[in-house]
Amino acid sequence: MPNTIDFRINGAVHKIAEQPVRSLLTVLRDELDLTGTKYGCGEGQCGACTVLIDGQPRRSCITDLSEAAGKAITTIEGLETAGRLHPVQQAFLDAQAFQCAYCTSGMIMSAVALLEKNKNPKDDDIQRAMQGNICRCGTHRRIVAAIRRASETKP
């Protein structure tokens, strides 16, 4: 029987078979069927694969599975609570902050991390925090507006 590693993903504990050199993204998508986290560039440059690890945004495509062991991992699927979207998810919908939506989950995860640190970010703060997330459709203004809107939402 292979060794397993325990992971806490979206609040649930998962036992994952220990194998050499696997990315967190591969396990999330292929083994746990958490497909909201997207494969983009595979080099950690586009941000489509962003998840939160202990509250910090990380590129799951370049995060070795062993680096995430024992840490709290949150994916886009883990943001909703009791059937209600997270305020950032709702703000992205309300502001129509996407076209193709391929980058959206990574954008939302980075925005959630920003708003955890800075409850009232200025546009410059938002732009700086989102620099590592690429939207090829060019909806950056709507993305900034959505994050600003989410920051104004009272939980």
C-alpha positions in Angstrom: 0.0 0.0 0.0 1.5 3.4 -1.0 2.2 6.1 1.6 -0.4 8.8 1.8 -0.2 12.5 2.6 -3.1 14.3 4.4 -4.4 17.5 2.8 -7.0 19.9 4.0 -8.8 21.2 0.9 -11.8 23.5 1.2 -12.2 22.3 4.8 -12.2 18.6 4.1 -9.3 16.2 4.8 -8.1 14.2 1.8 -5.6 11.4 1.7 -3.5 11.6 -1.4 -1.1 8.9 -2.5 2.5 10.0 -2.2 4.2 9.9 -5.6 7.3 11.7 -6.9 6.9 15.2 -8.4 3.2 16.0 -8.8 1.8 19.4 -8.9 -1.0 20.5 -6.6 -2.9 21.5 -9.7 -2.8 18.0 -11.2 -4.1 16.5 -8.0 -6.9 19.1 -7.6 -8.1 18.6 -11.2 -7.4 15.0 -12.0 -7.9 13.2 -8.6 -10.3 15.4 -6.7 -12.3 16.7 -9.6 -11.9 20.3 -8.5 -11.8 21.7 -12.0 -12.5 25.4 -11.2 -8.7 25.9 -10.8 -7.4 26.2 -14.4 -4.3 25.1 -16.2 -2.9 28.1 -18.0 0.7 28.4 -18.8 2.1 25.7 -16.6 4.9 28.0 -15.5 3.3 30.1 -12.7 3.1 33.2 -14.9 -0.6 33.6 -15.9 -2.3 33.1 -12.5 -5.2 30.9 -13.8 -4.2 28.2 -11.4 -4.1 30.4 -8.3 -5.3 28.8 -5.0 -4.9 29.9 -1.4 -2.5 28.0 0.8 -2.8 29.1 4.4 -4.5 32.2 3.0 -1.7 33.2 0.6 -2.2 33.1 -3.2 0.0 30.4 -4.8 0.3 29.1 -8.3 -0.8 25.5 -8.0 0.8 24.5 -11.3 4.3 25.0 -9.9 3.5 24.0 -6.3 4.8 20.5 -5.6 2.3 18.4 -3.8 4.7 18.0 -0.9 4.9 21.8 -0.3 1.1 21.9 0.4 0.9 19.0 2.8 -0.6 19.8 6.1 -1.6 23.3 5.0 -5.1 24.7 4.5 -5.8 24.8 0.8 -8.8 26.8 -0.6 -9.9 26.5 -4.2 -12.6 28.5 -6.0 -15.1 25.8 -5.1 -14.4 26.4 -1.4 -15.4 30.0 -1.3 -19.2 29.7 -1.3 -20.8 29.2 2.1 -24.2 27.6 2.6 -25.1 28.0 -1.1 -24.1 31.7 -1.2 -21.3 33.0 -3.3 -18.4 34.7 -1.7 -18.7 38.5 -2.0 -15.8 38.6 -4.5 -17.5 36.0 -6.6 -20.8 37.9 -6.5 -19.0 41.2 -7.3 -17.3 39.6 -10.4 -20.8 38.5 -11.6 -22.4 41.9 -10.9 -19.6 43.8 -12.6 -19.4 41.4 -15.5 -15.7 41.2 -14.9 -15.0 38.4 -17.4 -15.6 37.4 -21.0 -14.2 33.9 -21.6 -13.8 33.4 -17.8 -10.7 31.3 -18.1 -8.7 33.5 -15.8 -11.6 34.3 -13.4 -11.1 31.7 -10.7 -7.4 32.7 -10.4 -8.4 36.4 -10.4 -11.0 35.8 -7.7 -8.6 33.9 -5.5 -6.0 36.6 -5.7 -8.7 39.2 -4.9 -9.9 37.3 -1.9 -6.3 37.2 -0.5 -5.9 40.9 -1.1 -9.1 41.8 0.7 -8.2 39.6 3.6 -5.1 41.8 4.1 -6.5 45.1 3.0 -10.2 45.7 3.6 -10.3 49.0 1.7 -7.7 48.9 -1.1 -7.1 51.8 -3.5 -7.1 51.1 -7.2 -3.3 51.1 -7.2 -3.3 48.4 -4.4 -5.7 46.3 -6.5 -3.7 46.6 -9.7 -0.5 45.7 -7.8 -2.1 42.7 -6.2 -3.5 41.5 -9.5 -0.3 42.0 -11.6 0.4 38.3 -11.7 -3.0 37.4 -13.1 -3.4 37.7 -16.9 -6.7 38.4 -18.6 -6.3 38.1 -22.3 -9.8 39.4 -22.9 -8.9 42.8 -21.5 -11.5 43.1 -18.8 -9.0 44.7 -16.3 -11.1 47.8 -15.6 -14.1 45.6 -14.7 -11.9 43.4 -12.6 -10.7 46.4 -10.6 -14.3 47.6 -10.3 -15.5 44.2 -9.1 -12.8 44.1 -6.4 -13.6 47.6 -5.3 -17.3 46.6 -5.1 -16.4 43.5 -3.1 -14.4 45.6 -0.7 -17.5 47.8 -0.1 -19.7 44.7 0.7 -20.4 44.2 4.3 -20.3 40.4 5.3 
